């Protein structure tokens, strides 16, 4: 025989308050994840931060979030667009395509950096 379960007015209020609290926490979590995503898009790539400053400047490119194309800093196609700076290595790794208008570098050798394949064992980056 099934038992009937009824909540009193005060118990129902407590359940509603807990549900509202959980919903608020979920909204805060979603907002924190969104902010972290924006920060990651604007932060230099980990590989870029290990390079010297002049190499990092040369090896970074710009992308428009949601696009699959990377650009030079002075590209006219970026006018009025939100943009994020990433390393050329990251752009190539994630298979971004070079912009046909500004013609950014298409590989690491174009900017004078050695790729992992160009380094003999024990040689290291210079």
N, C-alpha and C positions, 0 to 999 in steps of 0.2 A: 504494500500500500504506500503510495507516494505521499510525502508530507508537504503541506503547504508552507511556503516561506513568504512571510510578509515583513516589510521593513516599516519601522515606525517613522514618524516625520523627522525626528532628529537623526536617525540612522541614514535615511535617504539624503538628508542635507550633507552629512559627512561624506557619503559616497560621491555626491555631486562635487563637493569641494576637492576631493582627491582627484577626480577626473579632470577638473579645471587645472589643478596644480600640475598634473602629468602633461596635459596639453601645453601649458606654458613652458615647461621644461623642454618638451619636444621642439617647440618653436625656437627657444634659445639655442638648442643644439643645432638646428638647421641653420640659424643665423651665424653661429660660430663656424660651421663648416663652410658657409658661403664666404665669410670674411677670410678664412684661411686660404680658400681658393684664389681670392683676389690678391692676397699677399704673396702667394706662391707665383702667380703670374707676373707680379711686379718685381720679385726678388731675382737676383742674378742666379743663373744655373750653377749647381755645385761644381761642375767641371770648370766653368768660367772663373769661379772664385779662386781656384787653385792656380790659375795663370797669373803672370805678371800684369800690372795695370795696363801697360801699353798693348799687350797681347789681348787682354780682355776687351779693350775698346775696339780693336780691329776685328775681333772674332765674334762680336755680338751683332745680332740682326733684330729687326722688329717684326712682330706678327700682330695681326688683328684677331682678338679672341673669336673663335668660331670659323676662322679662315684656314686654308691649307697652304697659303702663300707667305713667304718671308721677304722682307724688304730691307733696303739701305735706309739709313736715318733720314736722308733728304728726299725720299721718294714722294713724288706728287700724289700718288694714289693713297697716301696716308692722311692727306689733308682732311681734318674734321673727324678722323677715326680714332676710337680708343685703341691703344696699342700696348703691347708688352714686349720687353726686351728679353731675349733668350740667346744662348750661345749658338754660334753656327753649328757646332757639333750636335747640340740638341735638335736644332731644326732639321739637320740631315738625318739624325737618328729616328726622329718621328715622321720622316718622309714629307716634310714641307717642301713645296716647289718654289724655285726662285721666281721673283716677280719679273715678267717680261718687259716691264716699263723701266725699272731702275737697274736691272741686271746685277743683283748682288753676287758675291762669290758663290761658286757652286760646289767647292770642296775645300778641305782644310789646306791643301797645297796652294790654293789661290791666294791665301793670306800669309803664306810662308811658315805655317805651323806643321810640324810633323804629326802624322797620324800614328795610332798604335802599331799599324802594320809597318811603318817606316823605321821603327826603333828596334835595333838589335838587342837581344837579351843582355842586360847589365848596362846598357847605354844610358837609359833614362832620358827624360825631357830636358832640353837645354834652352 
